[in-house]
């Protein structure tokens, strides 16, 4: 597995299990992580082993978000049948998608800031697998989606549930408060086949597992989600799809939320108000 990331000061990095090196030490013609996304999608990204610098362990680095700015931010609701049942919702026959504004993004360490109680008194956190697009594309067959995806990362998504319960048309507002989307620090770039279906997604609060399920139990797997939306619009490099959660957990100030996607990575953020 390779990883694309940025330091807290915005310097682009390429990593693997040995550590991280400056992206330019491997790909001198690439100045940003965004520049590297098409090469990642094509499977032509260089290796840390060939770098002109020694790798630095991840523990010795401070990370920012992996992209200075993402493109379109898509979320998929009710994508695990079990979670839909918990919410007494009918199983959707097509991906139940929604969009979030860029202002909802925060750094990979958060914090998650809850809205004033006058606006919402019940916010939930949800671990999800996210897909990052590596190429501009339109009309992509499911079997070709791997050619347009740069990689994957864990994200924490939030919902103001009491706002949503007032009226389902309030979904956009319920999902769009500032800091209501926490991306992982690194985009995992696959170097070969990986059985995504066999991997688990886990929501943790204060070290306690609150929900967990396997990607195989998604109603609409990542490739289908990307293909479905590519039929409706042009997708661009840096667009992000959060593919749905196995379950949500209520959060309060002082909590620590963690999203874990097996073999892909994890992201942790404290909760404040």
ZIUR-V832703 format. One line per field, one symbol per residue. phi: phi as a letter, one per 20 degrees, with the letter a starting at -180 (. if undefined). burial: + if it has 9 or more other ideal C-beta (glycine too) atoms within 8 Angstrom, else -. A space follows every 50 residues. Layout:
# ZIUR-V832703
phi=???
burial=???
This chain:
# ZIUR-V832703
phi=.dcdbcffenffcccbfeqccggffdcgeddcfgfefffffemdffdffe fecefdggfeddddffcfbeefddcceledgfffffeldfffecgeebdc fffffcffdmeedffggfdbdbdddcfbedddfdbfbbmdfgfdffedee rcbecddcceffffffaffeggffddfgmebdeffceedfeafcfggeed ccdcclndfdabbeggeffcfgfffffgfffeafecgnfcdeeodfrdcf cbgnfcdcdcdgmdqbbcbedcc
burial=+++++++----+++++--+++++++++--+-+++-++++++---+-++-- +---++-+--+-+++++--+++++++++++-+++-------+--++++++ ---+++-+-++++++----+--+++++++++++++-+--+----+--+++ ++++++++++++++-----++++++++-++++++++++++-----+--++ +++++----++++++-++++++++++++++----+++++++++++++++- +---+++++++--++++++++--
